[in-house]
Amino acid sequence: RKRLQSITTALDGKSKLAANNFTEEFLKNSPLDTVQKALETVRTGVGSCQTAARMQTGTPIATSVLLNCTKGYVPLEFAIEPKEPYRIVGISLHPAFWK
């Protein structure tokens, strides 16, 4: 929940993403400023977002959520490392579908 909250508040422009939310490997492949810019692009397109629903997954380290945004819905998937501190190892924003 903590990692999801960090993504949604950054998506809403209320805060910047913190590097400690992600593994070193993730940041090596996807620099933090690139991820932040991607979230800003989504916000520009669909507006403010809140978590609308969480999809059930077969593993506790990966989840899918549906973000309810001002102009549409955005599917978001992310995975965390299996042991503490449970940092994000992968994130995927899917194209929005409009209301």
Biopython code that builds the backbone (N, CA, C, O; Angstrom):
import numpy as np
from Bio.PDB.StructureBuilder import StructureBuilder

atoms = [
    (1, "ARG", "N", (0.824, -1.197, 0.000)),
    (1, "ARG", "CA", (0.000, 0.000, 0.000)),
    (1, "ARG", "C", (0.864, 1.254, 0.000)),
    (1, "ARG", "O", (0.554, 2.239, -0.670)),
    (2, "LYS", "N", (1.940, 1.201, 0.755)),
    (2, "LYS", "CA", (2.828, 2.354, 0.848)),
    (2, "LYS", "C", (3.404, 2.708, -0.519)),
    (2, "LYS", "O", (3.466, 3.885, -0.876)),
    (3, "ARG", "N", (3.820, 1.717, -1.280)),
    (3, "ARG", "CA", (4.413, 1.978, -2.598)),
    (3, "ARG", "C", (3.346, 2.478, -3.573)),
    (3, "ARG", "O", (3.611, 3.378, -4.369)),
    (4, "LEU", "N", (2.159, 1.910, -3.519)),
    (4, "LEU", "CA", (1.064, 2.377, -4.370)),
    (4, "LEU", "C", (0.741, 3.825, -4.054)),
    (4, "LEU", "O", (0.531, 4.627, -4.964)),
    (5, "GLN", "N", (0.699, 4.170, -2.778)),
    (5, "GLN", "CA", (0.418, 5.545, -2.370)),
    (5, "GLN", "C", (1.466, 6.502, -2.914)),
    (5, "GLN", "O", (1.138, 7.611, -3.334)),
    (6, "SER", "N", (2.730, 6.079, -2.909)),
    (6, "SER", "CA", (3.788, 6.959, -3.428)),
    (6, "SER", "C", (3.603, 7.214, -4.921)),
    (6, "SER", "O", (3.888, 8.309, -5.406)),
    (7, "ILE", "N", (3.129, 6.210, -5.647)),
    (7, "ILE", "CA", (2.891, 6.377, -7.081)),
    (7, "ILE", "C", (1.698, 7.290, -7.326)),
    (7, "ILE", "O", (1.775, 8.195, -8.156)),
    (8, "THR", "N", (0.594, 7.064, -6.612)),
    (8, "THR", "CA", (-0.603, 7.872, -6.863)),
    (8, "THR", "C", (-0.419, 9.326, -6.448)),
    (8, "THR", "O", (-0.938, 10.217, -7.120)),
    (9, "THR", "N", (0.305, 9.596, -5.360)),
    (9, "THR", "CA", (0.528, 10.996, -4.989)),
    (9, "THR", "C", (1.461, 11.677, -5.985)),
    (9, "THR", "O", (1.305, 12.866, -6.264)),
    (10, "ALA", "N", (2.422, 10.941, -6.521)),
    (10, "ALA", "CA", (3.294, 11.509, -7.556)),
    (10, "ALA", "C", (2.510, 11.717, -8.849)),
    (10, "ALA", "O", (2.723, 12.706, -9.551)),
    (11, "LEU", "N", (1.615, 10.802, -9.163)),
    (11, "LEU", "CA", (0.786, 10.926, -10.352)),
    (11, "LEU", "C", (-0.111, 12.151, -10.260)),
    (11, "LEU", "O", (-0.376, 12.802, -11.271)),
    (12, "ASP", "N", (-0.575, 12.467, -9.073)),
    (12, "ASP", "CA", (-1.415, 13.649, -8.863)),
    (12, "ASP", "C", (-0.612, 14.940, -8.760)),
    (12, "ASP", "O", (-1.192, 16.022, -8.663)),
    (13, "GLY", "N", (0.709, 14.841, -8.779)),
    (13, "GLY", "CA", (1.548, 16.026, -8.684)),
    (13, "GLY", "C", (1.680, 16.554, -7.269)),
    (13, "GLY", "O", (2.164, 17.668, -7.068)),
    (14, "LYS", "N", (1.258, 15.773, -6.285)),
    (14, "LYS", "CA", (1.312, 16.210, -4.891)),
    (14, "LYS", "C", (2.693, 15.999, -4.282)),
    (14, "LYS", "O", (3.025, 16.603, -3.261)),
    (15, "SER", "N", (3.492, 15.149, -4.902)),
    (15, "SER", "CA", (4.856, 14.910, -4.424)),
    (15, "SER", "C", (5.671, 14.343, -5.584)),
    (15, "SER", "O", (5.131, 13.943, -6.615)),
    (16, "LYS", "N", (6.957, 14.324, -5.386)),
    (16, "LYS", "CA", (7.861, 13.704, -6.350)),
    (16, "LYS", "C", (8.147, 12.287, -5.873)),
    (16, "LYS", "O", (8.082, 11.996, -4.679)),
    (17, "LEU", "N", (8.460, 11.426, -6.806)),
    (17, "LEU", "CA", (8.842, 10.066, -6.435)),
    (17, "LEU", "C", (10.177, 10.084, -5.710)),
    (17, "LEU", "O", (11.067, 10.865, -6.050)),
    (18, "ALA", "N", (10.311, 9.235, -4.728)),
    (18, "ALA", "CA", (11.568, 9.101, -3.990)),
    (18, "ALA", "C", (12.297, 7.856, -4.474)),
    (18, "ALA", "O", (11.682, 6.811, -4.684)),
    (19, "ALA", "N", (13.591, 7.971, -4.648)),
    (19, "ALA", "CA", (14.391, 6.854, -5.138)),
    (19, "ALA", "C", (14.303, 5.634, -4.231)),
    (19, "ALA", "O", (14.422, 4.504, -4.705)),
    (20, "ASN", "N", (14.097, 5.844, -2.939)),
    (20, "ASN", "CA", (14.045, 4.705, -2.019)),
    (20, "ASN", "C", (12.795, 3.844, -2.184)),
    (20, "ASN", "O", (12.663, 2.818, -1.516)),
    (21, "ASN", "N", (11.877, 4.245, -3.061)),
    (21, "ASN", "CA", (10.715, 3.404, -3.368)),
    (21, "ASN", "C", (11.037, 2.327, -4.391)),
    (21, "ASN", "O", (10.235, 1.416, -4.599)),
    (22, "PHE", "N", (12.204, 2.414, -5.037)),
    (22, "PHE", "CA", (12.560, 1.535, -6.146)),
    (22, "PHE", "C", (13.877, 0.817, -5.872)),
    (22, "PHE", "O", (14.735, 1.321, -5.147)),
    (23, "THR", "N", (14.023, -0.374, -6.468)),
    (23, "THR", "CA", (15.293, -1.088, -6.357)),
    (23, "THR", "C", (16.342, -0.411, -7.236)),
    (23, "THR", "O", (16.010, 0.322, -8.167)),
    (24, "GLU", "N", (17.595, -0.665, -6.929)),
    (24, "GLU", "CA", (18.687, -0.108, -7.717)),
    (24, "GLU", "C", (18.597, -0.571, -9.171)),
    (24, "GLU", "O", (18.840, 0.206, -10.095)),
    (25, "GLU", "N", (18.247, -1.833, -9.363)),
    (25, "GLU", "CA", (18.134, -2.392, -10.724)),
    (25, "GLU", "C", (17.063, -1.662, -11.520)),
    (25, "GLU", "O", (17.266, -1.341, -12.691)),
    (26, "PHE", "N", (15.927, -1.400, -10.890)),
    (26, "PHE", "CA", (14.865, -0.666, -11.566)),
    (26, "PHE", "C", (15.357, 0.711, -11.994)),
    (26, "PHE", "O", (15.159, 1.124, -13.136)),
    (27, "LEU", "N", (16.005, 1.423, -11.061)),
    (27, "LEU", "CA", (16.480, 2.777, -11.357)),
    (27, "LEU", "C", (17.582, 2.789, -12.407)),
    (27, "LEU", "O", (17.735, 3.764, -13.144)),
    (28, "LYS", "N", (18.343, 1.714, -12.475)),
    (28, "LYS", "CA", (19.375, 1.599, -13.510)),
    (28, "LYS", "C", (18.732, 1.541, -14.889)),
    (28, "LYS", "O", (19.229, 2.144, -15.839)),
    (29, "ASN", "N", (17.633, 0.818, -14.992)),
    (29, "ASN", "CA", (16.937, 0.648, -16.272)),
    (29, "ASN", "C", (15.940, 1.765, -16.566)),
    (29, "ASN", "O", (15.670, 2.069, -17.728)),
    (30, "SER", "N", (15.397, 2.371, -15.523)),
    (30, "SER", "CA", (14.395, 3.434, -15.669)),
    (30, "SER", "C", (14.727, 4.545, -14.686)),
    (30, "SER", "O", (14.258, 4.519, -13.548)),
    (31, "PRO", "N", (15.525, 5.520, -15.101)),
    (31, "PRO", "CA", (15.896, 6.601, -14.184)),
    (31, "PRO", "C", (14.665, 7.301, -13.595)),
    (31, "PRO", "O", (13.627, 7.428, -14.244)),
    (32, "LEU", "N", (14.814, 7.739, -12.371)),
    (32, "LEU", "CA", (13.705, 8.326, -11.626)),
    (32, "LEU", "C", (13.059, 9.491, -12.358)),
    (32, "LEU", "O", (11.834, 9.608, -12.366)),
    (33, "ASP", "N", (13.863, 10.358, -12.975)),
    (33, "ASP", "CA", (13.275, 11.503, -13.677)),
    (33, "ASP", "C", (12.468, 11.066, -14.893)),
    (33, "ASP", "O", (11.509, 11.741, -15.268)),
    (34, "THR", "N", (12.836, 9.954, -15.512)),
    (34, "THR", "CA", (12.065, 9.415, -16.634)),
    (34, "THR", "C", (10.713, 8.898, -16.159)),
    (34, "THR", "O", (9.696, 9.124, -16.813)),
    (35, "VAL", "N", (10.699, 8.210, -15.031)),
    (35, "VAL", "CA", (9.450, 7.702, -14.462)),
    (35, "VAL", "C", (8.563, 8.874, -14.047)),
    (35, "VAL", "O", (7.357, 8.853, -14.291)),
    (36, "GLN", "N", (9.153, 9.896, -13.422)),
    (36, "GLN", "CA", (8.400, 11.071, -13.000)),
    (36, "GLN", "C", (7.777, 11.770, -14.210)),
    (36, "GLN", "O", (6.622, 12.191, -14.150)),
    (37, "LYS", "N", (8.520, 11.896, -15.293)),
    (37, "LYS", "CA", (7.996, 12.532, -16.506)),
    (37, "LYS", "C", (6.849, 11.723, -17.095)),
    (37, "LYS", "O", (5.883, 12.296, -17.597)),
    (38, "ALA", "N", (6.945, 10.401, -17.040)),
    (38, "ALA", "CA", (5.863, 9.545, -17.541)),
    (38, "ALA", "C", (4.593, 9.771, -16.728)),
    (38, "ALA", "O", (3.500, 9.845, -17.290)),
    (39, "LEU", "N", (4.731, 9.881, -15.411)),
    (39, "LEU", "CA", (3.568, 10.137, -14.560)),
    (39, "LEU", "C", (2.975, 11.512, -14.848)),
    (39, "LEU", "O", (1.754, 11.670, -14.857)),
    (40, "GLU", "N", (3.822, 12.500, -15.081)),
    (40, "GLU", "CA", (3.345, 13.843, -15.408)),
    (40, "GLU", "C", (2.587, 13.846, -16.734)),
    (40, "GLU", "O", (1.594, 14.559, -16.879)),
    (41, "THR", "N", (3.047, 13.060, -17.692)),
    (41, "THR", "CA", (2.366, 12.947, -18.981)),
    (41, "THR", "C", (0.986, 12.340, -18.807)),
    (41, "THR", "O", (0.022, 12.794, -19.423)),
    (42, "VAL", "N", (0.888, 11.311, -17.968)),
    (42, "VAL", "CA", (-0.411, 10.693, -17.696)),
    (42, "VAL", "C", (-1.339, 11.718, -17.041)),
    (42, "VAL", "O", (-2.497, 11.846, -17.439)),
    (43, "ARG", "N", (-0.844, 12.444, -16.048)),
    (43, "ARG", "CA", (-1.659, 13.440, -15.353)),
    (43, "ARG", "C", (-2.143, 14.524, -16.321)),
    (43, "ARG", "O", (-3.291, 14.960, -16.242)),
    (44, "THR", "N", (-1.286, 14.950, -17.215)),
    (44, "THR", "CA", (-1.672, 15.950, -18.207)),
    (44, "THR", "C", (-2.807, 15.429, -19.079)),
    (44, "THR", "O", (-3.712, 16.180, -19.442)),
    (45, "GLY", "N", (-2.758, 14.147, -19.415)),
    (45, "GLY", "CA", (-3.778, 13.566, -20.287)),
    (45, "GLY", "C", (-5.096, 13.245, -19.613)),
    (45, "GLY", "O", (-6.158, 13.468, -20.196)),
    (46, "VAL", "N", (-5.049, 12.722, -18.391)),
    (46, "VAL", "CA", (-6.278, 12.230, -17.763)),
    (46, "VAL", "C", (-6.682, 12.973, -16.495)),
    (46, "VAL", "O", (-7.769, 12.738, -15.969)),
    (47, "GLY", "N", (-5.837, 13.857, -15.999)),
    (47, "GLY", "CA", (-6.171, 14.610, -14.795)),
    (47, "GLY", "C", (-5.809, 13.880, -13.520)),
    (47, "GLY", "O", (-5.025, 12.930, -13.531)),
    (48, "SER", "N", (-6.379, 14.327, -12.440)),
    (48, "SER", "CA", (-6.123, 13.779, -11.118)),
    (48, "SER", "C", (-6.663, 12.351, -11.012)),
    (48, "SER", "O", (-7.706, 12.033, -11.583)),
    (49, "CYS", "N", (-5.953, 11.501, -10.285)),
    (49, "CYS", "CA", (-6.339, 10.078, -10.189)),
    (49, "CYS", "C", (-6.388, 9.594, -8.746)),
    (49, "CYS", "O", (-5.657, 10.073, -7.879)),
    (50, "GLN", "N", (-7.270, 8.631, -8.518)),
    (50, "GLN", "CA", (-7.352, 7.912, -7.251)),
    (50, "GLN", "C", (-7.518, 6.436, -7.572)),
    (50, "GLN", "O", (-8.018, 6.072, -8.637)),
    (51, "THR", "N", (-7.098, 5.600, -6.649)),
    (51, "THR", "CA", (-7.269, 4.163, -6.839)),
    (51, "THR", "C", (-8.746, 3.821, -6.768)),
    (51, "THR", "O", (-9.415, 4.133, -5.783)),
    (52, "ALA", "N", (-9.257, 3.176, -7.817)),
    (52, "ALA", "CA", (-10.669, 2.800, -7.869)),
    (52, "ALA", "C", (-10.860, 1.347, -7.472)),
    (52, "ALA", "O", (-11.822, 1.007, -6.782)),
    (53, "ALA", "N", (-9.947, 0.492, -7.905)),
    (53, "ALA", "CA", (-10.096, -0.931, -7.623)),
    (53, "ALA", "C", (-8.749, -1.614, -7.722)),
    (53, "ALA", "O", (-7.872, -1.191, -8.475)),
    (54, "ARG", "N", (-8.601, -2.664, -6.958)),
    (54, "ARG", "CA", (-7.394, -3.483, -7.020)),
    (54, "ARG", "C", (-7.793, -4.848, -7.542)),
    (54, "ARG", "O", (-8.752, -5.454, -7.064)),
    (55, "MET", "N", (-7.052, -5.322, -8.522)),
    (55, "MET", "CA", (-7.337, -6.622, -9.114)),
    (55, "MET", "C", (-6.644, -7.703, -8.292)),
    (55, "MET", "O", (-5.513, -7.517, -7.842)),
    (56, "GLN", "N", (-7.294, -8.789, -8.104)),
    (56, "GLN", "CA", (-6.712, -9.899, -7.368)),
    (56, "GLN", "C", (-5.648, -10.562, -8.230)),
    (56, "GLN", "O", (-5.881, -10.833, -9.408)),
    (57, "THR", "N", (-4.490, -10.823, -7.655)),
    (57, "THR", "CA", (-3.422, -11.506, -8.378)),
    (57, "THR", "C", (-3.017, -12.751, -7.616)),
    (57, "THR", "O", (-3.330, -12.899, -6.435)),
    (58, "GLY", "N", (-2.331, -13.628, -8.287)),
    (58, "GLY", "CA", (-1.921, -14.881, -7.670)),
    (58, "GLY", "C", (-0.660, -14.775, -6.842)),
    (58, "GLY", "O", (-0.219, -15.767, -6.262)),
    (59, "THR", "N", (-0.077, -13.604, -6.774)),
    (59, "THR", "CA", (1.151, -13.433, -6.023)),
    (59, "THR", "C", (1.073, -12.169, -5.162)),
    (59, "THR", "O", (0.527, -11.158, -5.604)),
    (60, "PRO", "N", (1.601, -12.213, -3.964)),
    (60, "PRO", "CA", (1.547, -11.021, -3.112)),
    (60, "PRO", "C", (2.553, -9.939, -3.504)),
    (60, "PRO", "O", (2.504, -8.832, -2.968)),
    (61, "ILE", "N", (3.459, -10.243, -4.425)),
    (61, "ILE", "CA", (4.477, -9.253, -4.784)),
    (61, "ILE", "C", (4.164, -8.501, -6.070)),
    (61, "ILE", "O", (4.965, -7.677, -6.512)),
    (62, "ALA", "N", (3.021, -8.770, -6.674)),
    (62, "ALA", "CA", (2.609, -8.041, -7.878)),
    (62, "ALA", "C", (1.116, -7.760, -7.783)),
    (62, "ALA", "O", (0.352, -8.563, -7.248)),
    (63, "THR", "N", (0.720, -6.625, -8.304)),
    (63, "THR", "CA", (-0.692, -6.280, -8.272)),
    (63, "THR", "C", (-1.049, -5.394, -9.442)),
    (63, "THR", "O", (-0.185, -4.773, -10.061)),
    (64, "SER", "N", (-2.318, -5.346, -9.731)),
    (64, "SER", "CA", (-2.866, -4.457, -10.750)),
    (64, "SER", "C", (-3.944, -3.617, -10.084)),
    (64, "SER", "O", (-4.748, -4.118, -9.298)),
    (65, "VAL", "N", (-3.947, -2.340, -10.409)),
    (65, "VAL", "CA", (-4.980, -1.451, -9.886)),
    (65, "VAL", "C", (-5.565, -0.651, -11.040)),
    (65, "VAL", "O", (-4.923, -0.445, -12.070)),
    (66, "LEU", "N", (-6.774, -0.217, -10.843)),
    (66, "LEU", "CA", (-7.424, 0.649, -11.806)),
    (66, "LEU", "C", (-7.511, 2.026, -11.167)),
    (66, "LEU", "O", (-8.089, 2.193, -10.093)),
    (67, "LEU", "N", (-6.929, 3.011, -11.844)),
    (67, "LEU", "CA", (-6.968, 4.380, -11.354)),
    (67, "LEU", "C", (-8.148, 5.104, -11.973)),
    (67, "LEU", "O", (-8.307, 5.103, -13.194)),
    (68, "ASN", "N", (-8.969, 5.715, -11.154)),
    (68, "ASN", "CA", (-10.103, 6.511, -11.597)),
    (68, "ASN", "C", (-9.620, 7.955, -11.666)),
    (68, "ASN", "O", (-9.370, 8.590, -10.642)),
    (69, "CYS", "N", (-9.495, 8.457, -12.881)),
    (69, "CYS", "CA", (-8.955, 9.800, -13.093)),
    (69, "CYS", "C", (-10.074, 10.721, -13.582)),
    (69, "CYS", "O", (-11.159, 10.255, -13.928)),
    (70, "THR", "N", (-9.812, 11.999, -13.609)),
    (70, "THR", "CA", (-10.811, 12.987, -13.982)),
    (70, "THR", "C", (-11.416, 12.692, -15.356)),
    (70, "THR", "O", (-12.631, 12.783, -15.526)),
    (71, "LYS", "N", (-10.588, 12.343, -16.327)),
    (71, "LYS", "CA", (-11.063, 12.155, -17.699)),
    (71, "LYS", "C", (-11.176, 10.700, -18.140)),
    (71, "LYS", "O", (-11.731, 10.421, -19.202)),
    (72, "GLY", "N", (-10.663, 9.780, -17.349)),
    (72, "GLY", "CA", (-10.710, 8.384, -17.764)),
    (72, "GLY", "C", (-10.162, 7.457, -16.700)),
    (72, "GLY", "O", (-9.968, 7.853, -15.550)),
    (73, "TYR", "N", (-9.917, 6.226, -17.095)),
    (73, "TYR", "CA", (-9.387, 5.199, -16.202)),
    (73, "TYR", "C", (-8.037, 4.742, -16.727)),
    (73, "TYR", "O", (-7.842, 4.614, -17.936)),
    (74, "VAL", "N", (-7.105, 4.495, -15.814)),
    (74, "VAL", "CA", (-5.771, 4.060, -16.199)),
    (74, "VAL", "C", (-5.431, 2.781, -15.443)),
    (74, "VAL", "O", (-5.380, 2.790, -14.213)),
    (75, "PRO", "N", (-5.195, 1.674, -16.160)),
    (75, "PRO", "CA", (-4.709, 0.461, -15.510)),
    (75, "PRO", "C", (-3.222, 0.617, -15.157)),
    (75, "PRO", "O", (-2.432, 1.098, -15.969)),
    (76, "LEU", "N", (-2.860, 0.215, -13.962)),
    (76, "LEU", "CA", (-1.491, 0.302, -13.472)),
    (76, "LEU", "C", (-1.109, -1.041, -12.879)),
    (76, "LEU", "O", (-1.855, -1.615, -12.085)),
    (77, "GLU", "N", (0.044, -1.533, -13.263)),
    (77, "GLU", "CA", (0.565, -2.766, -12.683)),
    (77, "GLU", "C", (1.920, -2.460, -12.070)),
    (77, "GLU", "O", (2.699, -1.682, -12.619)),
    (78, "PHE", "N", (2.194, -3.076, -10.933)),
    (78, "PHE", "CA", (3.531, -2.948, -10.382)),
    (78, "PHE", "C", (3.869, -4.166, -9.543)),
    (78, "PHE", "O", (2.987, -4.884, -9.070)),
    (79, "ALA", "N", (5.164, -4.382, -9.370)),
    (79, "ALA", "CA", (5.661, -5.509, -8.591)),
    (79, "ALA", "C", (6.677, -4.985, -7.588)),
    (79, "ALA", "O", (7.392, -4.018, -7.850)),
    (80, "ILE", "N", (6.725, -5.635, -6.446)),
    (80, "ILE", "CA", (7.678, -5.261, -5.409)),
    (80, "ILE", "C", (8.585, -6.446, -5.112)),
    (80, "ILE", "O", (8.266, -7.590, -5.433)),
    (81, "GLU", "N", (9.713, -6.151, -4.499)),
    (81, "GLU", "CA", (10.638, -7.219, -4.126)),
    (81, "GLU", "C", (10.001, -8.066, -3.016)),
    (81, "GLU", "O", (9.234, -7.545, -2.206)),
    (82, "PRO", "N", (10.313, -9.364, -2.977)),
    (82, "PRO", "CA", (9.638, -10.268, -2.038)),
    (82, "PRO", "C", (10.026, -10.109, -0.571)),
    (82, "PRO", "O", (9.349, -10.652, 0.302)),
    (83, "LYS", "N", (11.098, -9.379, -0.285)),
    (83, "LYS", "CA", (11.541, -9.194, 1.104)),
    (83, "LYS", "C", (11.685, -7.713, 1.402)),
    (83, "LYS", "O", (11.798, -6.888, 0.495)),
    (84, "GLU", "N", (11.678, -7.387, 2.689)),
    (84, "GLU", "CA", (11.837, -5.987, 3.101)),
    (84, "GLU", "C", (13.076, -5.404, 2.461)),
    (84, "GLU", "O", (14.092, -6.091, 2.354)),
    (85, "PRO", "N", (13.019, -4.159, 2.035)),
    (85, "PRO", "CA", (12.029, -3.142, 2.345)),
    (85, "PRO", "C", (10.888, -3.054, 1.340)),
    (85, "PRO", "O", (10.180, -2.047, 1.308)),
    (86, "TYR", "N", (10.692, -4.088, 0.513)),
    (86, "TYR", "CA", (9.558, -4.164, -0.419)),
    (86, "TYR", "C", (9.526, -2.993, -1.400)),
    (86, "TYR", "O", (8.503, -2.328, -1.563)),
    (87, "ARG", "N", (10.663, -2.758, -2.045)),
    (87, "ARG", "CA", (10.736, -1.674, -3.028)),
    (87, "ARG", "C", (10.165, -2.144, -4.371)),
    (87, "ARG", "O", (10.060, -3.344, -4.627)),
    (88, "ILE", "N", (9.810, -1.211, -5.195)),
    (88, "ILE", "CA", (9.239, -1.504, -6.511)),
    (88, "ILE", "C", (10.320, -2.022, -7.441)),
    (88, "ILE", "O", (11.387, -1.422, -7.563)),
    (89, "VAL", "N", (10.037, -3.148, -8.099)),
    (89, "VAL", "CA", (10.959, -3.724, -9.076)),
    (89, "VAL", "C", (10.456, -3.548, -10.502)),
    (89, "VAL", "O", (11.221, -3.699, -11.455)),
    (90, "GLY", "N", (9.178, -3.232, -10.653)),
    (90, "GLY", "CA", (8.610, -3.030, -11.981)),
    (90, "GLY", "C", (7.318, -2.259, -11.908)),
    (90, "GLY", "O", (6.557, -2.386, -10.949)),
    (91, "ILE", "N", (7.072, -1.454, -12.931)),
    (91, "ILE", "CA", (5.848, -0.665, -12.986)),
    (91, "ILE", "C", (5.439, -0.549, -14.448)),
    (91, "ILE", "O", (6.276, -0.398, -15.338)),
    (92, "SER", "N", (4.142, -0.622, -14.671)),
    (92, "SER", "CA", (3.628, -0.529, -16.039)),
    (92, "SER", "C", (2.316, 0.246, -16.030)),
    (92, "SER", "O", (1.339, -0.168, -15.406)),
    (93, "LEU", "N", (2.310, 1.369, -16.726)),
    (93, "LEU", "CA", (1.090, 2.150, -16.927)),
    (93, "LEU", "C", (0.542, 1.785, -18.291)),
    (93, "LEU", "O", (1.279, 1.798, -19.276)),
    (94, "HIS", "N", (-0.718, 1.465, -18.363)),
    (94, "HIS", "CA", (-1.359, 1.106, -19.626)),
    (94, "HIS", "C", (-2.126, 2.295, -20.170)),
    (94, "HIS", "O", (-2.434, 3.224, -19.423)),
    (95, "PRO", "N", (-2.439, 2.285, -21.459)),
    (95, "PRO", "CA", (-3.193, 3.396, -22.026)),
    (95, "PRO", "C", (-4.530, 3.581, -21.311)),
    (95, "PRO", "O", (-5.178, 2.621, -20.896)),
    (96, "ALA", "N", (-4.914, 4.835, -21.185)),
    (96, "ALA", "CA", (-6.168, 5.171, -20.527)),
    (96, "ALA", "C", (-7.339, 4.815, -21.414)),
    (96, "ALA", "O", (-7.224, 4.804, -22.640)),
    (97, "PHE", "N", (-8.458, 4.527, -20.795)),
    (97, "PHE", "CA", (-9.705, 4.469, -21.551)),
    (97, "PHE", "C", (-10.624, 5.518, -20.958)),
    (97, "PHE", "O", (-10.685, 5.692, -19.741)),
    (98, "TRP", "N", (-11.328, 6.205, -21.819)),
    (98, "TRP", "CA", (-12.044, 7.431, -21.479)),
    (98, "TRP", "C", (-13.407, 7.164, -20.888)),
    (98, "TRP", "O", (-14.035, 6.142, -21.167)),
    (99, "LYS", "N", (-13.853, 8.092, -20.071)),
    (99, "LYS", "CA", (-15.166, 8.008, -19.439)),
    (99, "LYS", "C", (-16.231, 8.385, -20.431)),
    (99, "LYS", "O", (-17.416, 8.379, -20.096)),
]
sb = StructureBuilder()
sb.init_structure("model")
sb.init_model(0)
sb.init_chain("A")
sb.init_seg("    ")
for serial, (resi, resn, name, xyz) in enumerate(atoms, 1):
    if name == "N":
        sb.init_residue(resn, " ", resi, " ")
    sb.init_atom(name, np.array(xyz, "f"), 0.0, 1.0, " ", f" {name:<3s}", serial, name[0])
structure = sb.get_structure()
